[in-house]
């Protein structure tokens, strides 16, 4: 089983020895193949073995003294998943709709238009419906339209 960043166990389909290129460095490493949303994830085992240190504040990875950008901008369009957290607790009354501010938790391109859509576990847990809409972050905030069907809830 593969242990994900969220602490969940995920089955994996196999293993493969691959070449991983970071900046000017090439490493041969055994990786797990799994059906996950991310294209690739460098695990803590890789980071320790090859002495790679993340520089979170700069979005870089220090690889043997060389700074390698973790998130490359390119001309090709790519899908990025970004979690959004509410900026305040709110009470949504039954059969009412409210628009609240959310703030992205993950890195995202601030100059792009995004699509908000609910995470199924959030809907199951809270009973809230979240509108699927196109948004453009303003000052780091993303408006979220939420609707409560039956009973009130604090989010």
N, CA, C and O atoms as a GROMACS GRO file, in nm:
protein
  620
    1UNK      N    1   0.084  -0.119   0.000
    1UNK     CA    2   0.000   0.000   0.000
    1UNK      C    3   0.088   0.125   0.000
    1UNK      O    4   0.195   0.129   0.061
    2UNK      N    5   0.040   0.226  -0.070
    2UNK     CA    6   0.106   0.356  -0.077
    2UNK      C    7   0.038   0.446   0.025
    2UNK      O    8  -0.084   0.457   0.026
    3UNK      N    9   0.116   0.511   0.110
    3UNK     CA   10   0.060   0.605   0.208
    3UNK      C   11   0.066   0.744   0.146
    3UNK      O   12   0.175   0.794   0.117
    4UNK      N   13  -0.051   0.807   0.127
    4UNK     CA   14  -0.056   0.937   0.061
    4UNK      C   15  -0.026   1.049   0.160
    4UNK      O   16  -0.017   1.025   0.281
    5UNK      N   17  -0.011   1.170   0.108
    5UNK     CA   18   0.018   1.287   0.190
    5UNK      C   19  -0.093   1.312   0.291
    5UNK      O   20  -0.068   1.364   0.400
    6UNK      N   21  -0.217   1.276   0.255
    6UNK     CA   22  -0.331   1.297   0.344
    6UNK      C   23  -0.342   1.189   0.451
    6UNK      O   24  -0.430   1.196   0.537
    7UNK      N   25  -0.254   1.089   0.447
    7UNK     CA   26  -0.257   0.982   0.546
    7UNK      C   27  -0.341   0.863   0.504
    7UNK      O   28  -0.351   0.765   0.578
    8UNK      N   29  -0.401   0.869   0.386
    8UNK     CA   30  -0.483   0.759   0.337
    8UNK      C   31  -0.395   0.654   0.270
    8UNK      O   32  -0.290   0.685   0.214
    9UNK      N   33  -0.439   0.528   0.277
    9UNK     CA   34  -0.368   0.421   0.208
    9UNK      C   35  -0.426   0.407   0.068
    9UNK      O   36  -0.548   0.413   0.049
   10UNK      N   37  -0.340   0.389  -0.028
   10UNK     CA   38  -0.381   0.379  -0.168
   10UNK      C   39  -0.310   0.259  -0.229
   10UNK      O   40  -0.187   0.248  -0.217
   11UNK      N   41  -0.382   0.168  -0.293
   11UNK     CA   42  -0.312   0.057  -0.359
   11UNK      C   43  -0.228   0.110  -0.476
   11UNK      O   44  -0.264   0.209  -0.538
   12UNK      N   45  -0.118   0.041  -0.503
   12UNK     CA   46  -0.038   0.082  -0.619
   12UNK      C   47  -0.031  -0.033  -0.717
   12UNK      O   48  -0.044  -0.150  -0.681
   13UNK      N   49  -0.010   0.004  -0.845
   13UNK     CA   50  -0.016  -0.094  -0.954
   13UNK      C   51   0.114  -0.167  -0.979
   13UNK      O   52   0.114  -0.274  -1.040
   14UNK      N   53   0.224  -0.111  -0.934
   14UNK     CA   54   0.353  -0.174  -0.959
   14UNK      C   55   0.467  -0.083  -0.921
   14UNK      O   56   0.448   0.026  -0.867
   15UNK      N   57   0.588  -0.130  -0.952
   15UNK     CA   58   0.709  -0.053  -0.926
   15UNK      C   59   0.790  -0.047  -1.054
   15UNK      O   60   0.779  -0.135  -1.140
   16UNK      N   61   0.871   0.057  -1.065
   16UNK     CA   62   0.959   0.069  -1.181
   16UNK      C   63   1.082   0.148  -1.141
   16UNK      O   64   1.074   0.239  -1.059
   17UNK      N   65   1.194   0.114  -1.200
   17UNK     CA   66   1.315   0.191  -1.179
   17UNK      C   67   1.324   0.292  -1.293
   17UNK      O   68   1.327   0.255  -1.410
   18UNK      N   69   1.327   0.421  -1.257
   18UNK     CA   70   1.323   0.527  -1.358
   18UNK      C   71   1.434   0.628  -1.334
   18UNK      O   72   1.490   0.638  -1.225
   19UNK      N   73   1.465   0.702  -1.440
   19UNK     CA   74   1.558   0.814  -1.427
   19UNK      C   75   1.478   0.939  -1.398
   19UNK      O   76   1.380   0.969  -1.467
   20UNK      N   77   1.519   1.012  -1.295
   20UNK     CA   78   1.453   1.136  -1.257
   20UNK      C   79   1.553   1.248  -1.275
   20UNK      O   80   1.662   1.245  -1.218
   21UNK      N   81   1.515   1.348  -1.356
   21UNK     CA   82   1.604   1.462  -1.381
   21UNK      C   83   1.554   1.583  -1.305
   21UNK      O   84   1.439   1.624  -1.320
   22UNK      N   85   1.642   1.639  -1.221
   22UNK     CA   86   1.613   1.761  -1.146
   22UNK      C   87   1.725   1.859  -1.174
   22UNK      O   88   1.838   1.838  -1.131
   23UNK      N   89   1.694   1.966  -1.246
   23UNK     CA   90   1.799   2.060  -1.284
   23UNK      C   91   1.902   1.990  -1.370
   23UNK      O   92   1.868   1.930  -1.472
   24UNK      N   93   2.029   1.997  -1.328
   24UNK     CA   94   2.137   1.933  -1.405
   24UNK      C   95   2.169   1.793  -1.353
   24UNK      O   96   2.261   1.728  -1.402
   25UNK      N   97   2.093   1.745  -1.255
   25UNK     CA   98   2.120   1.615  -1.192
   25UNK      C   99   2.022   1.509  -1.242
   25UNK      O  100   1.904   1.536  -1.264
   26UNK      N  101   2.073   1.387  -1.259
   26UNK     CA  102   1.991   1.273  -1.298
   26UNK      C  103   2.009   1.164  -1.193
   26UNK      O  104   2.121   1.129  -1.156
   27UNK      N  105   1.896   1.110  -1.146
   27UNK     CA  106   1.897   1.006  -1.043
   27UNK      C  107   1.821   0.885  -1.095
   27UNK      O  108   1.721   0.899  -1.165
   28UNK      N  109   1.868   0.765  -1.059
   28UNK     CA  110   1.793   0.643  -1.088
   28UNK      C  111   1.730   0.599  -0.957
   28UNK      O  112   1.799   0.583  -0.856
   29UNK      N  113   1.598   0.581  -0.959
   29UNK     CA  114   1.526   0.554  -0.834
   29UNK      C  115   1.406   0.463  -0.862
   29UNK      O  116   1.342   0.474  -0.966
   30UNK      N  117   1.377   0.374  -0.767
   30UNK     CA  118   1.259   0.288  -0.778
   30UNK      C  119   1.137   0.368  -0.734
   30UNK      O  120   1.135   0.425  -0.626
   31UNK      N  121   1.033   0.371  -0.820
   31UNK     CA  122   0.911   0.445  -0.790
   31UNK      C  123   0.791   0.351  -0.788
   31UNK      O  124   0.794   0.242  -0.845
   32UNK      N  125   0.686   0.396  -0.720
   32UNK     CA  126   0.560   0.323  -0.717
   32UNK      C  127   0.468   0.381  -0.823
   32UNK      O  128   0.463   0.503  -0.841
   33UNK      N  129   0.396   0.296  -0.894
   33UNK     CA  130   0.301   0.339  -0.996
   33UNK      C  131   0.161   0.325  -0.938
   33UNK      O  132   0.120   0.216  -0.898
   34UNK      N  133   0.087   0.437  -0.933
   34UNK     CA  134  -0.046   0.435  -0.873
   34UNK      C  135  -0.139   0.527  -0.950
   34UNK      O  136  -0.096   0.620  -1.017
   35UNK      N  137  -0.267   0.499  -0.939
   35UNK     CA  138  -0.370   0.581  -1.003
   35UNK      C  139  -0.407   0.695  -0.909
   35UNK      O  140  -0.502   0.685  -0.831
   36UNK      N  141  -0.330   0.804  -0.916
   36UNK     CA  142  -0.354   0.922  -0.833
   36UNK      C  143  -0.365   1.044  -0.924
   36UNK      O  144  -0.328   1.038  -1.041
   37UNK      N  145  -0.418   1.156  -0.869
   37UNK     CA  146  -0.439   1.276  -0.951
   37UNK      C  147  -0.308   1.341  -0.995
   37UNK      O  148  -0.298   1.389  -1.108
   38UNK      N  149  -0.208   1.343  -0.910
   38UNK     CA  150  -0.083   1.411  -0.941
   38UNK      C  151  -0.004   1.330  -1.044
   38UNK      O  152  -0.006   1.207  -1.044
   39UNK      N  153   0.066   1.403  -1.132
   39UNK     CA  154   0.150   1.336  -1.230
   39UNK      C  155   0.265   1.262  -1.164
   39UNK      O  156   0.300   1.150  -1.201
   40UNK      N  157   0.325   1.327  -1.064
   40UNK     CA  158   0.438   1.266  -0.993
   40UNK      C  159   0.456   1.334  -0.858
   40UNK      O  160   0.427   1.453  -0.841
   41UNK      N  161   0.504   1.256  -0.763
   41UNK     CA  162   0.532   1.307  -0.629
   41UNK      C  163   0.667   1.252  -0.586
   41UNK      O  164   0.691   1.132  -0.596
   42UNK      N  165   0.755   1.339  -0.540
   42UNK     CA  166   0.882   1.293  -0.484
   42UNK      C  167   0.859   1.263  -0.337
   42UNK      O  168   0.820   1.351  -0.260
   43UNK      N  169   0.882   1.139  -0.298
   43UNK     CA  170   0.861   1.098  -0.160
   43UNK      C  171   0.977   1.136  -0.070
   43UNK      O  172   1.085   1.173  -0.117
   44UNK      N  173   0.953   1.127   0.059
   44UNK     CA  174   1.056   1.161   0.158
   44UNK      C  175   1.176   1.069   0.144
   44UNK      O  176   1.289   1.110   0.172
   45UNK      N  177   1.153   0.944   0.100
   45UNK     CA  178   1.265   0.851   0.080
   45UNK      C  179   1.360   0.904  -0.028
   45UNK      O  180   1.482   0.897  -0.012
   46UNK      N  181   1.305   0.956  -0.136
   46UNK     CA  182   1.387   1.013  -0.244
   46UNK      C  183   1.461   1.137  -0.194
   46UNK      O  184   1.581   1.150  -0.216
   47UNK      N  185   1.389   1.227  -0.128
   47UNK     CA  186   1.449   1.352  -0.080
   47UNK      C  187   1.566   1.326   0.015
   47UNK      O  188   1.669   1.393   0.007
   48UNK      N  189   1.549   1.229   0.106
   48UNK     CA  190   1.657   1.196   0.201
   48UNK      C  191   1.776   1.132   0.129
   48UNK      O  192   1.891   1.172   0.150
   49UNK      N  193   1.747   1.033   0.045
   49UNK     CA  194   1.853   0.956  -0.021
   49UNK      C  195   1.943   1.046  -0.106
   49UNK      O  196   2.065   1.028  -0.106
   50UNK      N  197   1.884   1.141  -0.177
   50UNK     CA  198   1.961   1.225  -0.269
   50UNK      C  199   1.987   1.365  -0.215
   50UNK      O  200   2.026   1.456  -0.288
   51UNK      N  201   1.964   1.382  -0.084
   51UNK     CA  202   1.992   1.509  -0.015
   51UNK      C  203   1.928   1.629  -0.086
   51UNK      O  204   1.995   1.727  -0.118
   52UNK      N  205   1.798   1.617  -0.108
   52UNK     CA  206   1.720   1.726  -0.170
   52UNK      C  207   1.640   1.795  -0.059
   52UNK      O  208   1.567   1.729   0.016
   53UNK      N  209   1.654   1.926  -0.048
   53UNK     CA  210   1.585   2.001   0.057
   53UNK      C  211   1.487   2.100  -0.004
   53UNK      O  212   1.527   2.188  -0.081
   54UNK      N  213   1.358   2.087   0.029
   54UNK     CA  214   1.260   2.184  -0.021
   54UNK      C  215   1.281   2.322   0.043
   54UNK      O  216   1.305   2.331   0.164
   55UNK      N  217   1.272   2.426  -0.037
   55UNK     CA  218   1.274   2.563   0.013
   55UNK      C  219   1.133   2.616  -0.012
   55UNK      O  220   1.105   2.677  -0.116
   56UNK      N  221   1.045   2.591   0.084
   56UNK     CA  222   0.903   2.618   0.068
   56UNK      C  223   0.876   2.764   0.032
   56UNK      O  224   0.798   2.792  -0.059
   57UNK      N  225   0.941   2.857   0.102
   57UNK     CA  226   0.914   3.000   0.081
   57UNK      C  227   0.948   3.047  -0.060
   57UNK      O  228   0.893   3.147  -0.106
   58UNK      N  229   1.036   2.977  -0.127
   58UNK     CA  230   1.076   3.017  -0.262
   58UNK      C  231   1.019   2.925  -0.370
   58UNK      O  232   1.034   2.952  -0.489
   59UNK      N  233   0.953   2.816  -0.329
   59UNK     CA  234   0.899   2.722  -0.426
   59UNK      C  235   1.007   2.647  -0.501
   59UNK      O  236   0.987   2.605  -0.615
   60UNK      N  237   1.123   2.630  -0.436
   60UNK     CA  238   1.237   2.563  -0.499
   60UNK      C  239   1.273   2.436  -0.424
   60UNK      O  240   1.227   2.412  -0.313
   61UNK      N  241   1.357   2.356  -0.488
   61UNK     CA  242   1.414   2.237  -0.428
   61UNK      C  243   1.565   2.252  -0.438
   61UNK      O  244   1.618   2.269  -0.548
   62UNK      N  245   1.635   2.246  -0.325
   62UNK     CA  246   1.781   2.253  -0.325
   62UNK      C  247   1.833   2.111  -0.352
   62UNK      O  248   1.818   2.022  -0.269
   63UNK      N  249   1.892   2.092  -0.469
   63UNK     CA  250   1.944   1.962  -0.510
   63UNK      C  251   2.096   1.974  -0.520
   63UNK      O  252   2.149   2.026  -0.617
   64UNK      N  253   2.164   1.923  -0.417
   64UNK     CA  254   2.310   1.927  -0.413
   64UNK      C  255   2.363   2.068  -0.441
   64UNK      O  256   2.456   2.086  -0.520
   65UNK      N  257   2.302   2.168  -0.376
   65UNK     CA  258   2.347   2.307  -0.390
   65UNK      C  259   2.286   2.384  -0.506
   65UNK      O  260   2.305   2.505  -0.517
   66UNK      N  261   2.213   2.315  -0.593
   66UNK     CA  262   2.149   2.382  -0.707
   66UNK      C  263   2.001   2.405  -0.675
   66UNK      O  264   1.930   2.313  -0.634
   67UNK      N  265   1.954   2.528  -0.695
   67UNK     CA  266   1.812   2.559  -0.675
   67UNK      C  267   1.735   2.519  -0.800
   67UNK      O  268   1.763   2.566  -0.910
   68UNK      N  269   1.637   2.430  -0.781
   68UNK     CA  270   1.555   2.382  -0.892
   68UNK      C  271   1.411   2.423  -0.863
   68UNK      O  272   1.357   2.387  -0.759
   69UNK      N  273   1.346   2.499  -0.954
   69UNK     CA  274   1.206   2.539  -0.931
   69UNK      C  275   1.116   2.416  -0.924
   69UNK      O  276   1.127   2.325  -1.007
   70UNK      N  277   1.027   2.414  -0.825
   70UNK     CA  278   0.934   2.302  -0.812
   70UNK      C  279   0.815   2.315  -0.906
   70UNK      O  280   0.760   2.215  -0.951
   71UNK      N  281   0.776   2.437  -0.935
   71UNK     CA  282   0.659   2.460  -1.019
   71UNK      C  283   0.702   2.542  -1.139
   71UNK      O  284   0.730   2.661  -1.128
   72UNK      N  285   0.706   2.478  -1.253
   72UNK     CA  286   0.749   2.545  -1.376
   72UNK      C  287   0.627   2.599  -1.449
   72UNK      O  288   0.527   2.528  -1.465
   73UNK      N  289   0.634   2.724  -1.493
   73UNK     CA  290   0.529   2.778  -1.578
   73UNK      C  291   0.563   2.741  -1.721
   73UNK      O  292   0.680   2.744  -1.761
   74UNK      N  293   0.463   2.706  -1.797
   74UNK     CA  294   0.487   2.673  -1.937
   74UNK      C  295   0.372   2.729  -2.020
   74UNK      O  296   0.270   2.770  -1.966
   75UNK      N  297   0.389   2.730  -2.151
   75UNK     CA  298   0.287   2.781  -2.240
   75UNK      C  299   0.171   2.684  -2.255
   75UNK      O  300   0.059   2.723  -2.289
   76UNK      N  301   0.198   2.556  -2.230
   76UNK     CA  302   0.091   2.458  -2.246
   76UNK      C  303  -0.003   2.464  -2.127
   76UNK      O  304   0.040   2.484  -2.013
   77UNK      N  305  -0.132   2.446  -2.153
   77UNK     CA  306  -0.233   2.449  -2.048
   77UNK      C  307  -0.226   2.318  -1.971
   77UNK      O  308  -0.216   2.211  -2.030
   78UNK      N  309  -0.232   2.328  -1.839
   78UNK     CA  310  -0.234   2.206  -1.760
   78UNK      C  311  -0.338   2.220  -1.649
   78UNK      O  312  -0.367   2.331  -1.604
   79UNK      N  313  -0.392   2.109  -1.605
   79UNK     CA  314  -0.491   2.109  -1.500
   79UNK      C  315  -0.422   2.103  -1.366
   79UNK      O  316  -0.334   2.020  -1.343
   80UNK      N  317  -0.461   2.192  -1.276
   80UNK     CA  318  -0.405   2.195  -1.142
   80UNK      C  319  -0.520   2.190  -1.044
   80UNK      O  320  -0.618   2.264  -1.057
   81UNK      N  321  -0.509   2.106  -0.946
   81UNK     CA  322  -0.609   2.096  -0.842
   81UNK      C  323  -0.562   2.177  -0.722
   81UNK      O  324  -0.448   2.161  -0.678
   82UNK      N  325  -0.647   2.261  -0.669
   82UNK     CA  326  -0.610   2.348  -0.558
   82UNK      C  327  -0.721   2.343  -0.454
   82UNK      O  328  -0.837   2.370  -0.485
   83UNK      N  329  -0.686   2.309  -0.332
   83UNK     CA  330  -0.785   2.308  -0.224
   83UNK      C  331  -0.813   2.451  -0.179
   83UNK      O  332  -0.724   2.536  -0.180
   84UNK      N  333  -0.938   2.476  -0.138
   84UNK     CA  334  -0.978   2.609  -0.094
   84UNK      C  335  -1.040   2.596   0.045
   84UNK      O  336  -1.122   2.508   0.069
   85UNK      N  337  -0.998   2.685   0.136
   85UNK     CA  338  -1.054   2.687   0.272
   85UNK      C  339  -1.131   2.816   0.292
   85UNK      O  340  -1.092   2.921   0.240
   86UNK      N  341  -1.241   2.810   0.366
   86UNK     CA  342  -1.317   2.930   0.398
   86UNK      C  343  -1.234   3.020   0.488
   86UNK      O  344  -1.155   2.972   0.569
   87UNK      N  345  -1.252   3.151   0.473
   87UNK     CA  346  -1.174   3.246   0.554
   87UNK      C  347  -1.240   3.275   0.688
   87UNK      O  348  -1.179   3.337   0.774
   88UNK      N  349  -1.366   3.231   0.707
   88UNK     CA  350  -1.436   3.252   0.834
   88UNK      C  351  -1.543   3.145   0.850
   88UNK      O  352  -1.586   3.084   0.752
   89UNK      N  353  -1.586   3.122   0.975
   89UNK     CA  354  -1.696   3.030   1.001
   89UNK      C  355  -1.827   3.101   0.970
   89UNK      O  356  -1.844   3.218   1.006
   90UNK      N  357  -1.918   3.032   0.906
   90UNK     CA  358  -2.048   3.090   0.873
   90UNK      C  359  -2.158   2.990   0.905
   90UNK      O  360  -2.134   2.869   0.905
   91UNK      N  361  -2.279   3.041   0.932
   91UNK     CA  362  -2.397   2.957   0.951
   91UNK      C  363  -2.485   2.976   0.828
   91UNK      O  364  -2.518   3.089   0.791
   92UNK      N  365  -2.522   2.866   0.767
   92UNK     CA  366  -2.608   2.872   0.649
   92UNK      C  367  -2.743   2.815   0.690
   92UNK      O  368  -2.754   2.698   0.725
   93UNK      N  369  -2.845   2.899   0.684
   93UNK     CA  370  -2.980   2.858   0.723
   93UNK      C  371  -3.039   2.763   0.621
   93UNK      O  372  -2.995   2.761   0.505
   94UNK      N  373  -3.140   2.681   0.663
   94UNK     CA  374  -3.201   2.587   0.569
   94UNK      C  375  -3.258   2.660   0.446
   94UNK      O  376  -3.308   2.772   0.456
   95UNK      N  377  -3.247   2.594   0.334
   95UNK     CA  378  -3.299   2.643   0.207
   95UNK      C  379  -3.252   2.784   0.174
   95UNK      O  380  -3.329   2.867   0.126
   96UNK      N  381  -3.124   2.811   0.200
   96UNK     CA  382  -3.068   2.942   0.166
   96UNK      C  383  -2.931   2.925   0.101
   96UNK      O  384  -2.866   2.822   0.113
   97UNK      N  385  -2.891   3.031   0.032
   97UNK     CA  386  -2.764   3.032  -0.039
   97UNK      C  387  -2.681   3.148   0.013
   97UNK      O  388  -2.735   3.253   0.048
   98UNK      N  389  -2.550   3.130   0.017
   98UNK     CA  390  -2.460   3.234   0.064
   98UNK      C  391  -2.332   3.229  -0.019
   98UNK      O  392  -2.288   3.122  -0.062
   99UNK      N  393  -2.274   3.346  -0.043
   99UNK     CA  394  -2.145   3.353  -0.111
   99UNK      C  395  -2.042   3.394  -0.007
   99UNK      O  396  -2.056   3.498   0.057
  100UNK      N  397  -1.940   3.311   0.011
  100UNK     CA  398  -1.836   3.336   0.112
  100UNK      C  399  -1.699   3.339   0.045
  100UNK      O  400  -1.680   3.284  -0.063
  101UNK      N  401  -1.605   3.404   0.112
  101UNK     CA  402  -1.469   3.409   0.061
  101UNK      C  403  -1.393   3.282   0.098
  101UNK      O  404  -1.401   3.235   0.212
  102UNK      N  405  -1.320   3.230   0.003
  102UNK     CA  406  -1.229   3.118   0.028
  102UNK      C  407  -1.088   3.162  -0.007
  102UNK      O  408  -1.068   3.256  -0.084
  103UNK      N  409  -0.991   3.093   0.050
  103UNK     CA  410  -0.851   3.124   0.020
  103UNK      C  411  -0.783   2.993  -0.020
  103UNK      O  412  -0.796   2.892   0.049
  104UNK      N  413  -0.711   2.995  -0.133
  104UNK     CA  414  -0.641   2.874  -0.178
  104UNK      C  415  -0.537   2.828  -0.075
  104UNK      O  416  -0.465   2.910  -0.018
  105UNK      N  417  -0.531   2.699  -0.052
  105UNK     CA  418  -0.433   2.640   0.040
  105UNK      C  419  -0.306   2.604  -0.038
  105UNK      O  420  -0.196   2.617   0.014
  106UNK      N  421  -0.322   2.560  -0.161
  106UNK     CA  422  -0.210   2.512  -0.242
  106UNK      C  423  -0.162   2.621  -0.337
  106UNK      O  424  -0.229   2.723  -0.355
  107UNK      N  425  -0.046   2.598  -0.397
  107UNK     CA  426   0.006   2.691  -0.497
  107UNK      C  427  -0.082   2.688  -0.621
  107UNK      O  428  -0.130   2.583  -0.662
  108UNK      N  429  -0.102   2.806  -0.681
  108UNK     CA  430  -0.181   2.815  -0.802
  108UNK      C  431  -0.133   2.935  -0.883
  108UNK      O  432  -0.064   3.022  -0.830
  109UNK      N  433  -0.170   2.939  -1.009
  109UNK     CA  434  -0.134   3.050  -1.096
  109UNK      C  435  -0.234   3.163  -1.074
  109UNK      O  436  -0.352   3.149  -1.109
  110UNK      N  437  -0.189   3.273  -1.017
  110UNK     CA  438  -0.278   3.384  -0.982
  110UNK      C  439  -0.335   3.456  -1.103
  110UNK      O  440  -0.431   3.533  -1.090
  111UNK      N  441  -0.279   3.434  -1.221
  111UNK     CA  442  -0.324   3.502  -1.342
  111UNK      C  443  -0.418   3.417  -1.427
  111UNK      O  444  -0.436   3.445  -1.545
  112UNK      N  445  -0.476   3.315  -1.369
  112UNK     CA  446  -0.558   3.225  -1.448
  112UNK      C  447  -0.702   3.222  -1.395
  112UNK      O  448  -0.728   3.261  -1.281
  113UNK      N  449  -0.791   3.177  -1.479
  113UNK     CA  450  -0.930   3.157  -1.439
  113UNK      C  451  -0.941   3.012  -1.394
  113UNK      O  452  -0.884   2.922  -1.456
  114UNK      N  453  -1.016   2.988  -1.287
  114UNK     CA  454  -1.030   2.853  -1.235
  114UNK      C  455  -1.176   2.809  -1.231
  114UNK      O  456  -1.267   2.890  -1.252
  115UNK      N  457  -1.196   2.683  -1.205
  115UNK     CA  458  -1.329   2.626  -1.193
  115UNK      C  459  -1.341   2.570  -1.052
  115UNK      O  460  -1.264   2.482  -1.013
  116UNK      N  461  -1.439   2.619  -0.976
  116UNK     CA  462  -1.462   2.561  -0.843
  116UNK      C  463  -1.563   2.448  -0.858
  116UNK      O  464  -1.662   2.461  -0.930
  117UNK      N  465  -1.537   2.341  -0.790
  117UNK     CA  466  -1.634   2.232  -0.784
  117UNK      C  467  -1.616   2.160  -0.652
  117UNK      O  468  -1.506   2.154  -0.598
  118UNK      N  469  -1.725   2.106  -0.598
  118UNK     CA  470  -1.719   2.046  -0.464
  118UNK      C  471  -1.644   1.914  -0.462
  118UNK      O  472  -1.644   1.838  -0.560
  119UNK      N  473  -1.581   1.888  -0.349
  119UNK     CA  474  -1.519   1.760  -0.321
  119UNK      C  475  -1.629   1.672  -0.263
  119UNK      O  476  -1.695   1.713  -0.168
  120UNK      N  477  -1.650   1.554  -0.317
  120UNK     CA  478  -1.764   1.470  -0.278
  120UNK      C  479  -1.770   1.443  -0.128
  120UNK      O  480  -1.878   1.438  -0.070
  121UNK      N  481  -1.654   1.424  -0.064
  121UNK     CA  482  -1.654   1.398   0.081
  121UNK      C  483  -1.704   1.520   0.159
  121UNK      O  484  -1.767   1.504   0.263
  122UNK      N  485  -1.674   1.642   0.110
  122UNK     CA  486  -1.723   1.764   0.174
  122UNK      C  487  -1.875   1.769   0.167
  122UNK      O  488  -1.940   1.801   0.267
  123UNK      N  489  -1.931   1.739   0.051
  123UNK     CA  490  -2.076   1.741   0.033
  123UNK      C  491  -2.141   1.637   0.124
  123UNK      O  492  -2.242   1.667   0.189
  124UNK      N  493  -2.086   1.516   0.129
  124UNK     CA  494  -2.140   1.410   0.214
  124UNK      C  495  -2.134   1.449   0.361
  124UNK      O  496  -2.230   1.425   0.435
  125UNK      N  497  -2.024   1.507   0.404
  125UNK     CA  498  -2.002   1.541   0.545
  125UNK      C  499  -2.090   1.658   0.590
  125UNK      O  500  -2.146   1.654   0.700
  126UNK      N  501  -2.102   1.762   0.507
  126UNK     CA  502  -2.172   1.884   0.548
  126UNK      C  503  -2.314   1.895   0.496
  126UNK      O  504  -2.395   1.968   0.554
  127UNK      N  505  -2.346   1.825   0.388
  127UNK     CA  506  -2.477   1.840   0.327
  127UNK      C  507  -2.491   1.967   0.246
  127UNK      O  508  -2.601   1.999   0.200
  128UNK      N  509  -2.383   2.041   0.228
  128UNK     CA  510  -2.386   2.166   0.152
  128UNK      C  511  -2.363   2.138   0.004
  128UNK      O  512  -2.286   2.049  -0.033
  129UNK      N  513  -2.431   2.214  -0.079
  129UNK     CA  514  -2.405   2.209  -0.222
  129UNK      C  515  -2.315   2.328  -0.255
  129UNK      O  516  -2.339   2.439  -0.207
  130UNK      N  517  -2.213   2.305  -0.335
  130UNK     CA  518  -2.121   2.411  -0.375
  130UNK      C  519  -2.138   2.429  -0.525
  130UNK      O  520  -2.130   2.333  -0.602
  131UNK      N  521  -2.161   2.555  -0.567
  131UNK     CA  522  -2.182   2.582  -0.708
  131UNK      C  523  -2.055   2.557  -0.788
  131UNK      O  524  -1.945   2.589  -0.743
  132UNK      N  525  -2.072   2.500  -0.905
  132UNK     CA  526  -1.960   2.478  -0.997
  132UNK      C  527  -1.956   2.601  -1.088
  132UNK      O  528  -2.039   2.616  -1.177
  133UNK      N  529  -1.858   2.690  -1.064
  133UNK     CA  530  -1.851   2.816  -1.138
  133UNK      C  531  -1.707   2.851  -1.176
  133UNK      O  532  -1.612   2.803  -1.114
  134UNK      N  533  -1.694   2.934  -1.278
  134UNK     CA  534  -1.564   2.988  -1.316
  134UNK      C  535  -1.531   3.105  -1.224
  134UNK      O  536  -1.616   3.190  -1.199
  135UNK      N  537  -1.408   3.109  -1.174
  135UNK     CA  538  -1.367   3.217  -1.085
  135UNK      C  539  -1.230   3.269  -1.125
  135UNK      O  540  -1.148   3.198  -1.184
  136UNK      N  541  -1.206   3.396  -1.092
  136UNK     CA  542  -1.072   3.453  -1.107
  136UNK      C  543  -1.037   3.511  -0.971
  136UNK      O  544  -1.103   3.605  -0.925
  137UNK      N  545  -0.934   3.456  -0.905
  137UNK     CA  546  -0.898   3.503  -0.771
  137UNK      C  547  -0.871   3.653  -0.768
  137UNK      O  548  -0.797   3.705  -0.852
  138UNK      N  549  -0.931   3.722  -0.673
  138UNK     CA  550  -0.908   3.865  -0.653
  138UNK      C  551  -0.839   3.881  -0.518
  138UNK      O  552  -0.894   3.841  -0.415
  139UNK      N  553  -0.720   3.939  -0.517
  139UNK     CA  554  -0.645   3.960  -0.393
  139UNK      C  555  -0.627   3.830  -0.314
  139UNK      O  556  -0.621   3.833  -0.191
  140UNK      N  557  -0.618   3.718  -0.383
  140UNK     CA  558  -0.597   3.590  -0.317
  140UNK      C  559  -0.724   3.523  -0.268
  140UNK      O  560  -0.718   3.413  -0.214
  141UNK      N  561  -0.841   3.588  -0.287
  141UNK     CA  562  -0.968   3.531  -0.242
  141UNK      C  563  -1.046   3.473  -0.359
  141UNK      O  564  -1.037   3.522  -0.472
  142UNK      N  565  -1.121   3.368  -0.330
  142UNK     CA  566  -1.205   3.305  -0.431
  142UNK      C  567  -1.347   3.299  -0.375
  142UNK      O  568  -1.368   3.242  -0.268
  143UNK      N  569  -1.446   3.358  -0.445
  143UNK     CA  570  -1.584   3.352  -0.396
  143UNK      C  571  -1.640   3.211  -0.414
  143UNK      O  572  -1.626   3.150  -0.519
  144UNK      N  573  -1.706   3.161  -0.309
  144UNK     CA  574  -1.767   3.029  -0.313
  144UNK      C  575  -1.916   3.043  -0.285
  144UNK      O  576  -1.955   3.099  -0.183
  145UNK      N  577  -1.998   2.993  -0.375
  145UNK     CA  578  -2.143   2.997  -0.358
  145UNK      C  579  -2.186   2.863  -0.299
  145UNK      O  580  -2.164   2.758  -0.359
  146UNK      N  581  -2.249   2.869  -0.180
  146UNK     CA  582  -2.291   2.746  -0.112
  146UNK      C  583  -2.440   2.751  -0.084
  146UNK      O  584  -2.496   2.857  -0.056
  147UNK      N  585  -2.505   2.635  -0.091
  147UNK     CA  586  -2.649   2.625  -0.070
  147UNK      C  587  -2.678   2.513   0.029
  147UNK      O  588  -2.624   2.403   0.018
  148UNK      N  589  -2.764   2.542   0.127
  148UNK     CA  590  -2.807   2.444   0.227
  148UNK      C  591  -2.947   2.399   0.190
  148UNK      O  592  -3.037   2.482   0.174
  149UNK      N  593  -2.967   2.268   0.178
  149UNK     CA  594  -3.098   2.216   0.139
  149UNK      C  595  -3.197   2.210   0.255
  149UNK      O  596  -3.305   2.268   0.246
  150UNK      N  597  -3.161   2.140   0.364
  150UNK     CA  598  -3.262   2.114   0.468
  150UNK      C  599  -3.227   2.178   0.601
  150UNK      O  600  -3.283   2.282   0.635
  151UNK      N  601  -3.135   2.119   0.677
  151UNK     CA  602  -3.104   2.170   0.810
  151UNK      C  603  -2.989   2.268   0.807
  151UNK      O  604  -2.906   2.262   0.716
  152UNK      N  605  -2.982   2.359   0.905
  152UNK     CA  606  -2.874   2.457   0.907
  152UNK      C  607  -2.744   2.391   0.950
  152UNK      O  608  -2.744   2.285   1.013
  153UNK      N  609  -2.635   2.455   0.914
  153UNK     CA  610  -2.504   2.397   0.944
  153UNK      C  611  -2.402   2.507   0.959
  153UNK      O  612  -2.411   2.611   0.894
  154UNK      N  613  -2.303   2.483   1.046
  154UNK     CA  614  -2.190   2.574   1.059
  154UNK      C  615  -2.074   2.514   0.982
  154UNK      O  616  -2.041   2.396   0.998
  155UNK      N  617  -2.013   2.594   0.898
  155UNK     CA  618  -1.899   2.548   0.818
  155UNK      C  619  -1.778   2.626   0.860
  155UNK      O  620  -1.670   2.605   0.806
   0.00000   0.00000   0.00000
